[in-house]
Structure formats: C-alpha cells, structure tokens
Amino acid sequence: MIAIQASAPGKIILMGEHAALHGCPVIASSLGLYCNVRVHPRHDGQIKLRLPDLSIQRVYDPLQLADYTLQVRQAWKHYVSDPTSRTFAQVKGQDLDHVVKCSIGEILLRLAPQDWRGFSLRVRSQIPAEAGFGSSGALAVTLVAALLRLFRLPAMDNPVQCLAQTIERYVHGQSSGIDHNTSLHGSVVERRSDGEGGFNLTPWPIENLSVLHGLQLYHTGAARESTGQVVAATRHRLAGKGNPLLASMCRNTERFCSLLQQTRPMPETLKAVLRDYEADLEKLGVVPAAVAEVIRAIERAGGAAKICGAGALCGESAGALLGVGAPALPELAHYRRIDAALGVSGLEITQK
C-alpha cells in the first residue's frame, strides 16, 4: 500500500510579531524541530486519525469532517465581522484535533463527494504547541501537502500556502502568513505588505546572516492562551492611524532588517533592537510579569532578550524566548534550552 510522508520544520519570529497583522514587516526563521505526517489509503471509506502526541485515536466519516469544516468557515466569517475573544472561541472550539479535522475538511470540500475515499493518517511533532514555535503552521503545511498528493489534486489549482493560510486562520483568527510560509520554504523569510492587500516574501540565505550568530533560544513553557486569544484581546492597542506603539514596532523591525544586511556581527546593536522590541511587546501586554523579570535579569547581566510569537496575557510562561549575550543565569535554568538549528530547509514530501 502506497504511503505518503511529509515533514516540515517549526519557526520562530525574529522580529515583527503582532505588528505584522497591521501591515508592518516581519522576519522569521525556520527551526530544526519537525512535524511529520504519514498517510495511506484505506478501503473502507473511513478516515482514521492517530495523534500519539495528543493521545488521540479516532475514526471519522468524511461527511463529518466536511460538515465540521463548513461550521468553522461560518464561525470565522462571523469573527472577521466582529473580531473579539468571544467570536474567536467559536472558531477555535475545544477539540484537540481541530487543526487536523479542518485540514482534512478543506481538502474534502475541494472534491466531489463521489471522489472522497478513506485513509489513515498519523502525526508526530517535535514542535512545542502554543509557544510561538510554529506548531500549527508546520502541521497545516504537512497535512495539506500530503493530502493533496493522496488525492492527486493539482498544486497549481490548490497551492499549499493558500490552503495552509486558510487553516491557520481557524487556529489564530488572523494570520500574517509568516508561520506556514517559513515552514514551507525554510531558511529566513521576510514578509512585507505589497500595499494592495497581499504580501511579498523575501528569503535570506542563512549562510550570509551574521546577525544570527550567537542567538540563544529558550522555551519558557506553553502560554495559557492560544495565539488567537492573545491577538483578539490586544489587537485594538495597535489600531488607529498614527498609533505610536505600532510605529515603534515597525521602526524596530526595520532596524533589524538593516542588521540582516551587515556582513559582520553587530552584537551591541542587536541587543539594543531586541531590548526595544521587547519593551514594545510589554507595552502591548503580551509578556507576563514572571517572564519580564527573567528578561530584566538578562539585561542586567549585559544581554538582551525578547519573546517570539504571540506571548501570553498572564501566567508564568510566554512560549519562545530569543536572547543574545545571556549568561548561564539561575533564572534561565527553569527554561528549556532549544538547541535546534535555525534556517533549515522547508517542506519535504516522499511517497513509498
């Protein structure tokens, strides 16, 4: 029996989170932690899911998943017209296999029902969830790529990035497009608005990026809230013409873009940019006090750090933490050091 395997890396946002949803640039890097999907046909017409990371094993009828996805589509339209935490909760729901079900449903809805068929699908992921490491983006990319191959749908008519962005909206409410595109393409990616409602992606070859030398990455723990919940609760703070906080975030992202173009490391300038963007994120209200205290300790020791991703509204954790020049402090001992490589290759898909 033919099996299709897809693998895609996680990501971290180096600079520009939150502001990207308001038209500012954002820069992200792929990360050598992977989501792996394996799918093969079944002859009974059923869809069997094995998600050992979530301790889930379920069997669905294709019609169930198509109907589920149609309901999510409607909830998302309602959220777009009224973007609040309450309406987002109706999009995200409570199901642990929400991303998987929506990914399958979006594929099924692009087929005539007579062309539906059963399959078994297994997902394993090394990427921490709800922590700014791009777990849902990598999952959407691998699922879509594998299922497009299974159903032999032409990529020209069903591009992976478009389908993955649709699914990301069902997870985050609003999607900048950076997460799944970084997992898809790999390396370091810059996303900029094209001024017409779309965006342009610029890859930066990892071997030329001296600014990345010496970066340290930590996992502070999963946020209490999902990315979508954090965005829905704070996006109003960046709204309005001439918003000073948004202007500061955009300015600091442009400073980071300038650093990407340097041929030699500039650690003190990098520290200044990280400190300033972290200050912006704290003003936005997405850095819990416990994490801010650790960042202050890093700064007192001569380093700098910022959260990467949505952050959190409260609690002891805020997901990914990016640092430079941070010594081995007792405060950091509570966090997991992530030693995975930056700028790795993107989606890979094989058929056996």
NORFENCOR-V139098 format. One record per residue. SS is DSSP state (@ for helix, = for strand, . for the rest). PHI is phi in radians with two decimals (999 if undefined). D_LAST is the distance of its C-alpha to the last C-alpha in whole Angstrom. Layout:
BEGIN
SS|PHI|D_LAST / SS|PHI|D_LAST
END
This chain:
BEGIN
.|999|8 / .|-1.20|6 / =|-2.09|5 / =|-1.94|6 / =|-2.13|8 / =|-2.30|11 / =|-2.44|14 / =|-2.50|18 / =|-1.46|21 / =|-1.36|24 / =|-2.68|27 / =|-2.30|31 / =|-1.48|34 / =|-1.37|36 / =|-2.84|39 / .|1.98|40 / .|-1.05|39 / .|1.20|41 / @|-1.09|42 / @|-1.05|39 / @|-1.30|40 / @|-2.09|43 / .|1.65|42 / .|-1.49|42 / .|-1.22|40 / =|-2.56|37 / =|-2.15|35 / =|-2.34|32 / =|-2.20|30 / =|-1.19|26 / =|-2.37|26 / =|-1.30|24 / =|-2.07|23 / =|-2.15|20 / =|-1.79|18 / =|-2.13|15 / =|-2.16|13 / =|-2.28|10 / =|-2.38|11 / =|-2.56|10 / =|-1.14|12 / .|-2.14|15 / .|-1.80|18 / .|-1.77|21 / .|1.38|21 / =|-1.63|22 / =|-1.98|20 / =|-1.86|19 / =|-1.85|20 / =|-2.19|19 / =|-2.16|21 / @|-1.08|22 / @|-1.12|24 / @|-1.87|26 / .|0.97|26 / =|-2.05|25 / =|-2.48|23 / =|-2.41|24 / =|-2.14|24 / =|-2.17|25 / =|-1.46|26 / @|-0.93|24 / @|-1.09|28 / @|-1.05|29 / @|-1.30|27 / @|-1.13|28 / @|-1.15|31 / @|-1.00|31 / @|-1.19|30 / @|-1.08|33 / @|-1.13|35 / @|-1.16|33 / @|-0.97|34 / @|-1.13|37 / @|-1.11|38 / @|-1.19|37 / @|-1.05|39 / @|-1.13|42 / @|-1.08|41 / @|-1.06|41 / @|-1.37|45 / .|-2.58|46 / .|-1.33|44 / .|-2.18|45 / @|-1.06|44 / @|-1.16|44 / @|-1.25|43 / @|-1.16|40 / @|-1.01|39 / @|-1.28|39 / @|-1.32|36 / @|-1.29|34 / .|1.13|35 / .|-2.05|35 / .|-1.29|31 / .|-1.16|29 / .|-1.72|26 / @|-0.97|28 / @|-1.08|25 / @|-1.14|22 / @|-1.11|24 / @|-1.17|26 / @|-1.09|22 / @|-1.13|21 / @|-1.05|25 / @|-1.12|25 / @|-1.21|22 / @|-1.04|23 / .|-1.26|26 / .|-1.67|25 / .|-2.08|24 / .|-1.25|27 / @|-0.91|27 / @|-1.20|26 / @|-1.69|22 / .|-1.19|22 / .|-2.63|19 / .|-1.42|18 / =|-2.82|15 / =|-1.84|15 / =|-2.36|15 / =|-2.19|15 / =|-2.17|17 / =|-2.26|18 / =|-2.41|20 / .|-1.61|23 / .|-1.56|25 / .|-1.02|28 / .|-1.55|29 / .|0.90|32 / .|-2.49|33 / .|1.45|33 / .|-1.73|29 / .|1.36|27 / @|-1.11|25 / @|-1.25|25 / @|-1.12|25 / @|-1.14|21 / @|-1.14|21 / @|-1.06|21 / @|-1.11|19 / @|-1.19|16 / @|-1.10|17 / @|-1.08|18 / @|-1.07|15 / @|-1.17|12 / @|-1.29|15 / @|-1.05|16 / @|-1.18|12 / @|-1.05|12 / .|-1.58|15 / .|0.98|15 / .|-1.46|18 / .|-1.16|20 / .|-1.10|20 / .|-1.08|23 / .|-1.53|25 / .|-2.38|23 / .|-1.06|23 / @|-0.99|21 / @|-1.12|24 / @|-1.23|26 / @|-1.13|24 / @|-1.11|24 / @|-1.15|28 / @|-1.02|29 / @|-1.19|27 / @|-1.04|28 / @|-1.12|32 / @|-1.30|31 / @|-1.77|31 / @|-1.93|34 / .|1.45|36 / .|-2.01|36 / .|-2.28|33 / .|-1.34|34 / .|1.57|31 / @|-1.32|31 / @|-1.08|28 / @|-1.23|25 / @|-1.20|26 / @|-1.19|26 / @|-1.13|23 / @|-1.22|21 / @|-1.65|23 / =|1.34|24 / .|1.14|27 / =|-1.81|30 / =|-2.20|31 / =|-1.87|34 / =|-2.01|35 / =|-2.29|38 / =|-1.14|39 / .|-1.62|40 / .|1.39|43 / .|-2.17|42 / .|1.62|40 / .|-1.92|37 / =|-2.66|36 / =|-1.99|35 / =|-1.94|32 / =|-2.14|33 / =|-1.40|31 / =|-1.97|33 / .|-1.01|31 / @|-1.05|31 / @|-1.20|33 / @|-1.69|36 / .|-1.78|36 / @|-1.16|39 / @|-1.10|40 / @|-1.43|37 / .|-1.15|38 / .|1.50|39 / =|-1.18|38 / =|-2.09|38 / =|-2.23|35 / =|-2.28|36 / =|-1.93|35 / .|-1.42|38 / .|2.05|37 / .|-1.13|35 / .|-1.22|38 / .|-1.16|40 / .|-1.86|39 / .|-1.29|36 / @|-0.97|36 / @|-1.06|37 / @|-1.16|40 / @|-1.13|41 / @|-1.09|41 / @|-1.09|43 / @|-1.41|45 / @|-2.13|46 / @|-1.06|45 / @|-1.13|49 / @|-1.29|50 / @|-1.91|48 / .|-1.49|50 / .|1.77|53 / .|-1.11|54 / .|1.25|55 / .|-0.99|53 / @|-1.18|54 / @|-1.20|51 / @|-1.09|49 / @|-1.06|50 / @|-1.14|50 / @|-1.13|47 / @|-1.10|46 / @|-1.09|48 / @|-1.19|47 / @|-1.15|43 / @|-1.13|45 / @|-1.08|46 / @|-1.17|43 / @|-1.02|42 / @|-1.12|44 / @|-1.14|43 / @|-1.07|40 / .|-1.52|42 / .|-1.39|44 / .|-1.59|43 / .|-2.35|44 / .|-1.08|44 / .|-2.29|47 / @|-1.08|46 / @|-1.24|50 / @|-1.15|49 / @|-1.08|45 / @|-1.03|47 / @|-1.09|50 / @|-1.16|47 / @|-1.08|45 / @|-1.08|48 / @|-1.20|49 / @|-1.24|46 / @|-1.08|46 / @|-1.07|50 / @|-1.08|48 / @|-1.14|46 / @|-1.20|49 / @|-1.12|51 / @|-1.18|48 / .|1.62|48 / .|-2.02|44 / .|-2.13|45 / .|-1.03|47 / @|-0.99|50 / @|-1.11|48 / @|-1.28|45 / @|-1.05|48 / @|-1.12|50 / @|-1.15|48 / @|-1.12|47 / @|-1.10|51 / @|-1.11|51 / @|-1.10|48 / @|-1.15|51 / @|-1.12|54 / .|-1.50|52 / .|1.70|52 / .|-1.81|48 / =|-2.65|47 / =|-2.76|44 / =|-2.57|42 / =|-1.27|40 / =|-2.15|37 / .|1.94|36 / .|-1.23|38 / .|1.37|40 / .|-2.63|42 / .|-1.57|45 / .|-2.80|46 / .|1.68|45 / .|-1.81|44 / .|-2.28|41 / .|-2.55|40 / .|1.39|36 / =|-1.28|35 / =|-2.28|38 / =|-1.85|38 / =|-2.36|41 / =|-2.51|43 / .|1.20|45 / .|-1.57|45 / .|-1.29|47 / .|-1.32|46 / .|-1.49|48 / @|-1.02|48 / @|-1.10|47 / @|-1.40|44 / @|-1.12|43 / @|-1.41|42 / .|-1.78|39 / =|-1.46|36 / =|-1.35|35 / .|-1.80|32 / .|-1.75|31 / .|-1.16|28 / .|-1.24|28 / =|-1.62|29 / .|1.24|27 / .|-1.29|24 / =|-1.16|21 / .|-1.56|20 / .|-0.91|17 / =|-2.24|13 / =|-2.39|10 / =|-2.33|7 / =|-2.32|4 / .|-2.23|0
END
